[in-house]
Amino acid sequence: MNSNILISVCARGGSKGIPGKNLKDLNGKPLIDYTLTFIEKLKEILEFDLYFSSDDQQIVNHLIKKGYNVPDIREKKLAKDHTPKIDVIRNALLNAENHFCKSYDYVIDLDVTSPLRNVKDIVDAFAQLKKDQNALNIFSVSRSRKNPYFNMIEKKEDGYFKKVISKDEITGRQQTPVVYELNASFYILTKAFLEGDYRKMVTDKSLIYEMSHLCFDIDEPIDFQLMEAVLKNNLFQF
């Protein structure tokens, strides 16, 4: 693993679902600290530079207090509710290259709101990406509990409902293709992806890393409660 690697951690201050969630106490410590703990473990086996992207002074102050360098504050135009994550990562890459005076081959983005990851996840996913010279990126997924070919529906304009994907030959779960859901734990992006005009994480040359353990991201208050229950009951080992 001798490529130039940047770890990006993007932590926005604003959150409509759970105000201040990145610093919110989760089973005895701020949510963001789970990602910080993981980064320290990752340092033992991987060489990388680290760049934090945040628009929130409280988050920045917390990171500085923990001993991390935060060279700048994210622009407000990149911290809105509908700002694409890709734009934030690209901005972090540009700022990091200017700050560290070097170019990066890969960016590994660690999402603060999805802390259930381990070092093996990153090592194995990175190796998988490097084996495929045509792949643009790889991201973490979990096997979906619901399947759009079988038990997911959407509302039609006339007020009635239909299956998201309807195929007459599919009458039971056993006949459906396996589908996955992005769990937002990490994204590993190549330089080619970041220099291209890609607006979404899923491209025609994307790979997935299926996590064999429990993993989900925190969007709503109920997710925070579930995550706390997982940690309190040792259902995941970091």
LOFI-628364 format. One line per field, with one value per residue: residue number from 1; x, y, z of N, C-alpha, C in turn. Coordinates in Angstrom, 3 decimals, padded with zeros to 6 digits, always signed. Each point is the difference from the previous one (the first is absolute). Layout:
resi = c(NUM|...)
nxx = c(X|...)
nyy = c(Y|...)
nzz = c(Z|...)
caxx = c(X|...)
cayy = c(Y|...)
cazz = c(Z|...)
cxx = c(X|...)
cyy = c(Y|...)
czz = c(Z|...)
END
This chain:
resi = c(1|2|3|4|5|6|7|8|9|10|11|12|13|14|15|16|17|18|19|20|21|22|23|24|25|26|27|28|29|30|31|32|33|34|35|36|37|38|39|40|41|42|43|44|45|46|47|48|49|50|51|52|53|54|55|56|57|58|59|60|61|62|63|64|65|66|67|68|69|70|71|72|73|74|75|76|77|78|79|80|81|82|83|84|85|86|87|88|89|90|91|92|93|94|95|96|97|98|99|100|101|102|103|104|105|106|107|108|109|110|111|112|113|114|115|116|117|118|119|120|121|122|123|124|125|126|127|128|129|130|131|132|133|134|135|136|137|138|139|140|141|142|143|144|145|146|147|148|149|150|151|152|153|154|155|156|157|158|159|160|161|162|163|164|165|166|167|168|169|170|171|172|173|174|175|176|177|178|179|180|181|182|183|184|185|186|187|188|189|190|191|192|193|194|195|196|197|198|199|200|201|202|203|204|205|206|207|208|209|210|211|212|213|214|215|216|217|218|219|220|221|222|223|224|225|226|227|228|229|230|231|232|233|234|235|236|237|238)
nxx = c(+000.836|+000.712|-001.296|-000.078|-000.319|-001.182|-000.064|-001.252|-000.244|-001.195|+000.044|-001.200|-000.126|-000.614|-001.047|-000.904|+000.391|+001.326|-000.468|+001.116|-000.447|+000.861|-000.478|-001.132|-000.229|+000.853|-000.741|+000.005|-000.094|+000.492|-001.014|+000.537|+000.036|-001.087|-000.182|+000.214|-000.675|-000.873|+000.108|+000.030|-000.988|-000.574|+000.469|-000.389|-000.848|-000.344|+000.764|-000.348|-000.500|-000.288|-001.209|-000.295|-001.253|-000.053|-001.271|+000.115|+000.027|-001.150|-000.291|+000.363|-000.612|-000.983|+000.155|+000.102|-001.021|-000.436|+000.599|-001.098|+000.624|-000.629|+000.573|-001.244|-000.927|-000.893|-000.024|-000.803|+000.440|+000.977|-000.843|-000.652|-001.305|+000.035|+001.056|+000.349|+000.068|-000.177|-000.803|-000.445|-000.020|-000.500|-000.777|-000.257|-000.116|-000.651|-000.699|-000.175|-000.184|-000.739|-000.652|-000.066|-000.327|-001.028|+000.110|-001.292|+000.271|-000.238|-001.321|+000.213|-001.281|+000.134|-001.189|-000.094|-001.055|+001.051|+000.100|-000.906|+001.286|+000.795|+001.222|-000.435|-001.086|+000.782|+000.767|-001.038|-000.742|+001.034|+000.293|-001.295|+000.025|+001.134|-000.681|-000.992|+000.820|-001.157|+000.037|-001.064|-000.737|+000.004|-001.152|-000.214|-000.447|-001.286|-000.216|-000.794|-000.695|-000.187|-000.852|+000.486|+000.523|-000.110|+000.572|+000.362|-000.791|-000.566|-000.287|-001.071|-000.036|-000.626|+001.023|-000.002|+000.300|+001.270|+000.483|+001.099|+000.213|-000.687|+000.121|-000.805|+001.228|+000.139|-000.175|+001.300|+000.391|-000.152|-000.908|+000.124|+000.544|+001.230|-000.479|+000.663|+000.281|+000.268|+000.985|+000.659|+000.478|+000.272|+000.753|+000.486|+000.580|+000.064|+001.210|-000.130|-000.551|+000.907|+000.781|-000.872|-001.009|+000.356|-001.329|+000.142|-000.099|-001.198|+001.039|+000.300|+000.903|-001.072|+000.764|-000.454|+000.009|-000.417|-000.492|+000.793|+000.178|-000.624|-000.717|-000.157|-000.604|+000.339|-001.282|-000.663|-000.756|-000.860|+000.685|-000.029|-001.266|-000.185|+000.737|-000.638|-001.098|+000.417|+000.411|-001.113|-000.527|+001.046|-000.926|+000.945|+001.052|+000.481)
nyy = c(-001.190|+000.237|+000.046|+001.197|-000.059|+000.519|+000.137|+000.027|+000.941|-000.144|+001.032|+000.011|+001.273|+000.339|-000.315|-000.221|-001.244|+000.182|+001.110|+000.454|-000.880|+000.701|+000.908|-000.538|-000.079|-000.960|-000.527|+001.263|+000.171|+001.142|+000.054|+001.192|-000.205|-000.644|+000.983|+000.877|-000.794|-000.123|+001.298|+000.080|-000.879|+000.735|+000.952|-001.032|+000.028|+001.279|+000.409|+001.132|+000.987|+000.874|+000.124|+000.968|-000.219|+001.199|+000.342|-000.901|+001.159|-000.451|-000.512|+001.112|+000.681|-000.867|+000.089|+001.311|-000.046|-000.812|+001.121|+000.250|+000.048|+001.167|-000.069|-000.374|+000.925|-000.970|+000.348|+001.005|+000.374|-000.589|+000.689|-000.015|-000.029|+000.624|+000.383|-000.364|-001.179|-000.324|+001.054|-000.451|-001.247|+000.416|+000.774|-001.049|-000.726|+000.976|+000.213|-001.327|-000.056|+001.062|-000.563|-001.229|+000.790|-000.787|-000.980|-000.317|-001.295|+000.012|+000.122|-000.194|+000.079|+000.437|-000.555|+001.141|+000.091|-000.679|-000.065|-000.878|+000.163|-000.823|-000.188|-001.222|+000.701|+000.946|-000.844|-000.766|+001.064|+000.531|-001.187|-000.111|+001.261|-000.200|-001.120|+000.880|-000.008|-000.580|-000.463|+000.750|-000.855|-000.038|-000.527|+000.263|-001.249|-000.122|-001.269|+000.388|+000.455|+001.094|-000.506|+000.916|-001.220|+000.133|+000.726|+000.729|+000.982|+000.632|+001.259|-000.315|+000.652|-001.151|-000.089|-000.902|-001.255|-000.093|-001.173|+000.210|-001.324|-000.042|-001.276|-000.359|-000.320|+001.111|-001.132|-000.167|+000.190|-001.333|+000.623|+000.801|+000.941|-000.266|+000.797|+001.143|+000.444|+001.206|-000.356|+000.645|-001.192|-000.387|+000.894|-000.821|+001.144|-000.345|+000.337|-001.079|-000.547|+000.431|-000.359|-000.996|-000.087|-000.820|-000.091|-001.311|-000.605|-000.354|-000.592|-000.020|+000.579|-000.200|-000.191|-001.105|+000.402|-001.263|+000.729|-000.821|+001.211|+000.246|+000.752|+001.223|+000.966|+001.093|-000.091|-000.850|+000.629|-000.753|+000.472|+001.190|-000.232|-000.425|+001.021|+000.761|-000.619|+000.144|+001.244|+000.306|-000.716|+000.746|+000.495|+000.920|-000.646|+001.157)
nzz = c(+000.000|-001.097|-000.228|-000.580|+001.281|-000.237|+001.299|-000.439|+000.900|-000.527|+000.804|-000.525|+000.306|-001.107|+000.728|-000.933|-000.315|+000.222|+000.555|-000.585|-000.901|-000.742|+000.859|-000.393|+001.313|-000.318|+000.945|+000.413|-001.329|-000.484|-000.819|-000.235|+001.311|-000.412|-000.848|+000.969|+000.812|-000.990|-000.197|+001.315|-000.070|-000.934|+000.791|+000.715|-001.025|+000.006|-001.016|+000.591|-000.720|+000.951|-000.539|+000.871|-000.355|+000.600|+000.044|+000.972|+000.639|+000.492|-001.197|-000.627|+000.951|-000.180|-001.305|+000.117|+000.844|-000.972|-000.443|-000.720|-001.151|+000.079|-001.205|-000.252|-000.194|-000.080|-001.272|+000.350|-001.187|+000.698|+000.759|-001.152|+000.256|-001.170|+000.712|-001.243|+000.559|-001.259|-000.019|+001.158|-000.455|-001.152|+000.717|+000.774|-001.104|-000.593|+001.101|+000.070|-001.311|+000.183|+001.010|-000.514|-001.025|-000.252|-000.879|-000.018|+000.164|+001.298|+000.110|+001.289|-000.277|+001.238|-000.063|+000.645|-000.789|-000.475|+001.325|-000.413|+000.184|-000.662|+000.457|+000.249|+000.324|+000.524|+000.685|+000.253|+000.313|+000.624|+000.497|+000.244|+000.405|+000.651|+000.212|+000.004|-001.035|-000.310|+001.243|+000.215|+000.659|+001.321|+000.406|+001.271|+000.061|+000.238|+000.231|-000.979|+001.038|-000.712|-000.873|-000.858|-000.183|+001.339|+000.981|-001.052|+000.451|-001.022|+000.313|-000.704|-001.127|-000.267|+000.857|-000.989|+000.322|-000.228|-000.425|+000.700|+000.011|-001.110|+000.366|-000.987|-000.460|+000.697|+000.682|+000.234|+001.253|-000.056|-000.735|+001.018|-000.764|+000.390|+000.939|-000.102|+001.216|-000.454|+000.804|-000.968|+000.342|-001.251|-000.647|-000.910|-000.292|-001.274|-000.411|-000.782|+001.069|+000.839|-000.996|+000.034|-000.839|+000.939|-000.024|-000.206|+001.172|-000.412|-000.583|-001.289|+000.807|+000.762|+001.081|+000.587|+001.260|-000.025|+000.967|+000.656|+000.523|+001.128|-000.808|+000.502|-000.687|+000.659|-000.291|+000.754|+000.920|-000.675|-001.043|+000.601|+000.311|-001.254|-000.456|+000.871|-000.385|-001.237|+000.293|+000.633|-000.973|-000.403|-000.821|+000.197|-000.462|+000.468)
caxx = c(-000.836|+000.929|-000.606|-000.325|-001.392|-000.577|-001.225|-000.827|-001.095|-000.860|-000.929|-000.765|-000.609|-001.456|-000.717|-001.415|-000.563|+000.568|+000.854|+001.306|+000.203|+001.399|+000.573|-000.963|+000.505|-000.457|+000.530|+001.103|+000.947|-000.589|-000.071|+001.177|+001.161|+000.110|+000.792|+001.358|+000.603|+000.279|+001.137|+001.213|+000.277|+000.381|+001.373|+000.939|+000.253|-000.148|+000.538|-000.930|-000.193|-001.361|-000.562|-001.353|-000.791|-001.156|-000.423|-000.468|+001.122|+000.008|+000.641|+001.421|+000.599|+000.087|+001.091|+001.259|+000.183|+000.409|+001.358|+000.028|+000.167|-001.090|+000.590|-000.971|-001.423|-000.716|-000.855|-001.416|-000.699|+000.211|-000.513|-001.456|-000.703|-000.009|+001.326|+000.436|+001.183|+001.125|+000.555|+000.729|+001.225|+000.886|+000.534|+000.956|+001.195|+000.695|+000.592|+001.055|+001.152|+000.641|+000.554|+001.107|+000.889|+000.187|-001.163|-000.461|-000.517|-001.282|-000.610|-000.871|-000.879|-000.634|-001.194|-000.147|-001.308|-000.061|+001.272|+000.227|+000.976|+001.245|+001.157|-000.077|-000.886|+000.730|+001.112|-000.524|-000.647|+001.047|+000.660|-000.938|-000.013|+001.285|+000.099|-000.778|+000.548|-001.064|-000.978|+000.109|-000.179|-000.624|-000.658|-000.544|-001.429|-000.549|-001.081|-001.253|-001.080|-001.133|+000.402|-000.902|-000.645|-000.982|-000.852|+000.085|-001.001|+000.012|-001.302|-000.194|-000.645|-001.441|-000.235|+000.169|+001.396|+000.572|+001.334|+001.083|+000.372|-001.039|+000.244|-001.042|+000.533|+000.444|-001.147|+000.494|+001.305|+001.082|+000.238|+000.478|+001.441|+000.517|+000.209|+000.762|-000.223|+001.185|-000.097|+000.690|+001.134|+001.176|+000.113|+001.383|-000.134|+001.243|+000.242|-000.789|-001.368|-000.062|+000.311|-001.050|-001.212|-000.980|-000.828|-000.544|+000.959|-000.195|+000.292|+000.008|+001.247|+000.099|+000.031|-000.570|+000.577|-001.096|+000.408|-000.541|-000.503|-001.035|+000.425|-001.027|+000.319|-000.939|-000.723|-001.136|+000.174|-000.108|+001.285|+000.932|-000.350|+000.406|+001.455|+000.390|-000.303|+001.031|+001.255|-000.162|-000.122|+001.177|-000.387|+001.030|+001.331|+000.857)
cayy = c(+001.190|+001.118|+001.111|+001.177|-000.159|+001.027|-000.299|+001.189|-000.110|+001.157|+000.104|+001.246|+000.385|+000.022|-001.261|+000.216|-001.156|-000.073|+001.185|-000.188|-001.435|-000.417|+000.141|-000.528|-001.110|-001.328|-001.009|+000.486|+000.886|+000.613|-000.871|+000.130|-000.633|-001.383|+000.073|+000.366|-001.215|-000.880|+000.563|-000.320|-001.420|-000.135|+000.495|-001.075|-000.879|+000.723|+001.359|+000.918|+001.324|+000.130|+001.345|+000.191|+001.036|+000.368|+001.402|+000.276|+000.338|-000.901|-001.245|+000.325|+000.145|-001.339|-000.709|+000.611|-000.427|-001.403|-000.049|-000.053|+001.258|+000.351|+001.196|+001.001|-000.251|-000.219|+001.103|-000.225|-000.475|-001.442|-000.570|+000.104|-001.280|-000.769|-000.024|-001.377|-000.439|-000.031|+001.357|+000.251|-000.802|+000.631|+001.210|-000.440|-000.449|+001.182|+000.704|-000.837|+000.017|+001.310|+000.068|-000.938|+000.168|-001.287|-000.521|-001.262|-001.001|-000.484|+000.627|-000.864|+000.857|-000.668|+000.743|+000.055|-000.504|-001.450|-000.355|-001.435|-000.491|-000.451|+000.175|-001.008|+000.518|+000.930|-000.704|-000.921|+000.775|+000.685|-001.021|-000.353|+001.092|+000.077|-001.132|+000.291|+001.229|+000.770|+000.464|+001.402|+000.147|-001.099|+000.535|-001.020|-000.295|-001.108|-000.711|+000.689|-000.798|+000.144|-000.213|+000.729|-000.939|-000.827|+000.561|+001.453|+000.609|+001.457|+000.569|+000.487|+001.311|-000.133|-000.256|-001.425|-000.384|-001.038|-000.430|+000.835|-000.734|-001.013|-001.053|-001.005|-001.329|-000.041|-000.161|-000.258|+000.584|-000.854|+000.266|+001.372|+000.234|+000.536|+001.446|+000.525|+001.405|+000.713|+000.278|+001.286|-000.082|+000.537|+000.035|+000.112|+000.613|+000.159|+001.316|+000.075|+000.347|+001.363|+000.949|-000.120|+000.792|-000.893|+000.715|-000.967|-001.017|-001.217|+000.182|-001.274|-000.683|+000.011|-001.258|+000.062|-000.829|-000.420|-000.212|-001.242|+000.309|+001.031|+001.360|+000.894|+001.397|+000.698|+001.084|+000.412|-000.289|-001.424|-000.595|+000.299|-000.885|-001.354|-000.053|-000.030|-001.340|-000.888|+000.214|-000.354|-001.452|-000.608|-000.744|+000.244|+000.175|+000.840)
cazz = c(+000.000|-000.048|-000.723|+000.799|+000.439|+000.861|+000.751|+000.220|+000.958|-000.265|+001.143|-000.079|+001.266|-000.065|-000.170|+000.297|+000.684|+001.348|+000.137|+000.624|+000.210|-000.067|+001.343|+000.965|+000.789|-000.390|+000.922|+000.817|-000.675|-001.197|-001.168|-000.861|+000.624|-000.466|-001.227|+000.399|+000.551|-001.125|-000.737|+000.738|-000.256|-001.398|-000.120|+000.315|-001.153|-001.259|-000.031|-000.643|+000.564|+000.527|-000.192|+000.511|-000.660|+000.825|-000.007|+001.359|+000.874|+001.158|-000.440|-000.194|+001.327|+000.586|-000.676|+000.444|+001.389|-000.046|-000.522|-001.465|-000.722|-000.916|-000.612|-000.437|+000.210|-001.262|-000.448|+000.279|-001.205|-000.062|+001.248|-000.022|+000.134|-001.242|-000.605|-000.264|+000.733|-000.923|-000.086|+001.241|-000.049|-000.989|+000.618|+001.014|-000.726|-000.509|+001.134|+000.578|-000.898|+000.195|+001.355|+000.169|-001.170|-000.663|-000.714|+000.566|-000.926|+000.531|+001.170|+000.796|+000.787|+001.135|+000.388|+001.456|+000.421|-000.157|+000.648|+000.182|-000.981|+000.607|-000.872|-001.064|-001.042|-000.862|-000.642|-001.018|-001.064|-000.740|-000.814|-001.072|-000.968|-000.684|-000.921|-001.203|-000.560|-000.654|+000.983|+000.394|+001.441|+000.734|+001.192|+000.894|-000.105|+000.770|-000.700|+000.288|+000.571|-000.905|-001.386|-000.907|-000.920|+000.688|+001.054|+000.100|-000.879|-000.110|-000.298|-001.364|-000.089|+000.237|+001.413|+000.290|+000.172|-000.851|+000.388|-000.526|-001.209|-000.196|-000.984|+000.214|+000.300|+001.392|+000.894|+001.349|+000.311|-000.479|-001.420|-000.194|+000.017|+001.258|-000.054|+001.129|+000.328|+000.434|+001.428|+000.190|+000.915|-000.673|-001.449|-000.458|-001.319|-000.750|-000.576|-001.239|+000.384|+000.536|-001.072|-001.009|+000.201|+000.623|+000.962|+000.949|+000.399|-000.776|-001.414|-000.726|+000.339|+001.458|+000.713|+001.338|+001.041|+000.876|+001.384|+000.562|+001.334|+000.090|-000.324|-000.507|+000.283|+000.869|-000.666|+000.821|+001.430|+000.289|-000.375|+001.095|+001.104|-000.385|+000.043|+001.404|+000.500|-000.563|+000.710|+001.412|+000.127|-000.634|-001.187|-001.009|+000.583|-000.826)
cxx = c(+000.881|-000.520|-000.207|-001.491|-000.395|-001.233|-000.750|-001.111|-000.826|-001.089|-000.695|-000.657|-001.514|-000.589|-001.440|-000.582|+000.438|+000.945|+001.309|+000.429|+001.475|+000.709|-000.911|+000.574|-000.644|+000.693|+001.287|+001.031|-000.634|+000.063|+001.276|+001.217|+000.153|+000.820|+001.444|+000.747|+000.380|+001.223|+001.313|+000.389|+000.503|+001.440|+001.037|+000.348|-000.035|+000.576|-000.965|+000.128|-001.474|-000.479|-001.442|-000.681|-001.238|-000.265|-000.304|+001.178|+000.066|+000.678|+001.497|+000.711|+000.182|+001.173|+001.363|+000.319|+000.477|+001.388|+000.124|+000.135|-001.174|+000.406|-000.986|-001.428|-000.676|-000.899|-001.469|-000.756|+000.168|-000.509|-001.516|-000.633|+000.115|+001.346|+000.432|+001.285|+001.229|+000.654|+000.849|+001.328|+000.983|+000.644|+001.044|+001.302|+000.818|+000.715|+001.156|+001.247|+000.747|+000.709|+001.243|+001.000|+000.330|-001.298|-000.362|-000.576|-001.390|-000.468|-000.888|-000.831|-000.699|-001.164|-000.201|-001.283|-000.163|+001.273|+000.307|+000.871|+001.203|+001.127|-000.035|-000.883|+000.780|+001.103|-000.503|-000.637|+001.042|+000.742|-000.878|-000.014|+001.293|+000.188|-000.676|+000.430|-001.064|-001.002|+000.284|-000.090|-000.562|-000.612|-000.648|-001.507|-000.359|-001.083|-001.332|-001.054|-001.245|+000.485|-000.977|-000.692|-001.164|-000.896|+000.229|-000.936|+000.159|-001.381|-000.051|-000.711|-001.494|-000.322|+000.080|+001.483|+000.405|+001.363|+001.029|+000.532|-000.984|+000.387|-000.953|+000.556|+000.476|-001.218|+000.425|+001.392|+001.153|+000.351|+000.641|+001.524|+000.417|+000.239|+000.670|-000.411|+001.316|-000.158|+000.835|+001.216|+001.282|-000.158|+001.485|-000.048|+001.364|+000.128|-000.849|-001.448|-000.087|+000.312|-001.040|-001.215|-001.110|-000.742|-000.604|+001.058|-000.094|+000.202|-000.072|+001.298|+000.267|+000.036|-000.669|+000.798|-001.128|+000.531|-000.672|-000.590|-001.074|+000.573|-001.191|+000.374|-001.126|-000.608|-001.075|+000.263|-000.067|+001.300|+001.027|-000.261|+000.424|+001.514|+000.488|-000.255|+001.034|+001.294|-000.084|+000.000|+001.128|-000.360|+000.948|+001.316|+000.865|+001.397)
cyy = c(+001.255|+001.167|+001.180|-000.021|+001.161|-000.566|+001.309|-000.331|+001.276|+000.058|+001.355|+000.304|-000.083|-001.382|+000.213|-001.152|-000.102|+001.184|-000.309|-001.437|-000.421|+000.095|-000.560|-001.223|-001.319|-001.023|+000.475|+000.856|+000.557|-000.948|+000.057|-000.723|-001.463|-000.051|+000.364|-001.203|-000.964|+000.480|-000.344|-001.471|-000.201|+000.461|-001.100|-000.841|+000.730|+001.403|+000.911|+001.379|+000.119|+001.430|+000.018|+001.145|+000.271|+001.493|+000.494|+000.237|-000.908|-001.319|+000.224|+000.101|-001.362|-000.771|+000.535|-000.429|-001.448|-000.170|-000.051|+001.396|+000.202|+001.314|+001.064|-000.442|-000.166|+001.189|-000.350|-000.534|-001.507|-000.700|+000.117|-001.387|-000.871|+000.016|-001.446|-000.339|+000.016|+001.370|+000.322|-000.754|+000.589|+001.267|-000.340|-000.449|+001.185|+000.735|-000.783|+000.009|+001.328|+000.073|-000.875|+000.052|-001.339|-000.406|-001.365|-000.915|-000.480|+000.901|-001.041|+000.909|-000.823|+000.846|-000.080|-000.678|-001.502|-000.614|-001.484|-000.551|-000.550|+000.096|-000.976|+000.479|+000.857|-000.713|-000.883|+000.755|+000.700|-000.966|-000.403|+001.066|+000.028|-001.140|+000.278|+001.352|+000.873|+000.594|+001.441|+000.192|-001.285|+000.592|-001.128|-000.145|-001.100|-000.667|+000.621|-000.959|+000.051|-000.082|+000.690|-000.897|-000.740|+000.771|+001.487|+000.615|+001.516|+000.489|+000.530|+001.360|-000.078|-000.344|-001.456|-000.351|-001.108|-000.401|+000.942|-000.603|-001.142|-000.962|-001.139|-001.352|-000.120|-000.041|-000.277|+000.561|-000.809|+000.270|+001.370|+000.076|+000.534|+001.501|+000.462|+001.442|+000.625|+000.322|+001.208|-000.060|+000.546|-000.047|+000.105|+000.406|+000.135|+001.434|+000.192|+000.373|+001.472|+001.056|-000.044|+000.835|-000.862|+000.749|-000.923|-001.055|-001.257|+000.309|-001.357|-000.776|+000.078|-001.423|+000.182|-000.876|-000.345|-000.277|-001.249|+000.213|+001.087|+001.377|+000.787|+001.420|+000.665|+001.179|+000.609|-000.340|-001.483|-000.726|+000.208|-000.939|-001.438|-000.164|-000.084|-001.379|-001.008|+000.102|-000.423|-001.508|-000.753|-000.874|+000.242|+000.250|+000.831|-000.594)
czz = c(+000.000|-000.829|+000.947|+000.325|+000.890|+000.689|+000.178|+000.992|-000.135|+001.065|-000.024|+001.340|-000.008|-000.202|+000.413|+000.813|+001.443|+000.155|+000.740|+000.138|-000.023|+001.348|+001.082|+000.708|-000.427|+000.889|+000.687|-000.688|-001.272|-001.203|-000.835|+000.571|-000.400|-001.289|+000.319|+000.568|-001.111|-000.779|+000.695|-000.186|-001.424|-000.229|+000.216|-001.223|-001.345|+000.123|-000.754|+000.632|+000.365|-000.175|+000.492|-000.747|+000.843|-000.098|+001.413|+000.947|+001.215|-000.339|-000.166|+001.350|+000.678|-000.610|+000.438|+001.424|+000.072|-000.619|-001.508|-000.601|-000.956|-000.668|-000.449|+000.301|-001.359|-000.337|+000.232|-001.212|-000.199|+001.254|+000.088|+000.038|-001.242|-000.718|-000.241|+000.757|-000.902|-000.119|+001.224|-000.006|-001.006|+000.559|+001.059|-000.655|-000.492|+001.127|+000.613|-000.882|+000.097|+001.353|+000.160|-001.157|-000.657|-000.687|+000.578|-001.071|+000.407|+001.146|+000.672|+000.885|+001.070|+000.483|+001.508|+000.451|-000.195|+000.577|+000.110|-001.127|+000.763|-001.023|-001.170|-001.147|-000.996|-000.763|-001.139|-001.168|-000.865|-000.915|-001.190|-001.084|-000.815|-001.002|-001.334|-000.555|-000.659|+000.988|+000.408|+001.508|+000.592|+001.255|+000.781|-000.174|+000.987|-000.830|+000.409|+000.561|-000.880|-001.438|-000.947|-001.015|+000.662|+000.964|+000.240|-001.025|-000.015|-000.430|-001.429|+000.019|+000.292|+001.456|+000.393|+000.015|-000.965|+000.554|-000.607|-001.296|-000.147|-001.123|+000.298|+000.428|+001.450|+000.915|+001.443|+000.193|-000.590|-001.462|-000.254|-000.057|+001.372|-000.168|+001.293|+000.272|+000.445|+001.483|+000.412|+000.917|-000.624|-001.516|-000.321|-001.470|-000.667|-000.492|-001.255|+000.295|+000.387|-001.056|-001.113|+000.351|+000.611|+001.101|+001.051|+000.303|-000.856|-001.479|-000.690|+000.245|+001.503|+000.538|+001.355|+000.945|+000.960|+001.401|+000.548|+001.386|-000.068|-000.336|-000.532|+000.373|+000.774|-000.744|+000.896|+001.472|+000.334|-000.356|+001.104|+001.170|-000.292|+000.085|+001.444|+000.602|-000.494|+000.808|+001.467|+000.209|-000.712|-001.193|-001.160|+000.718|-000.933|-000.074)
END
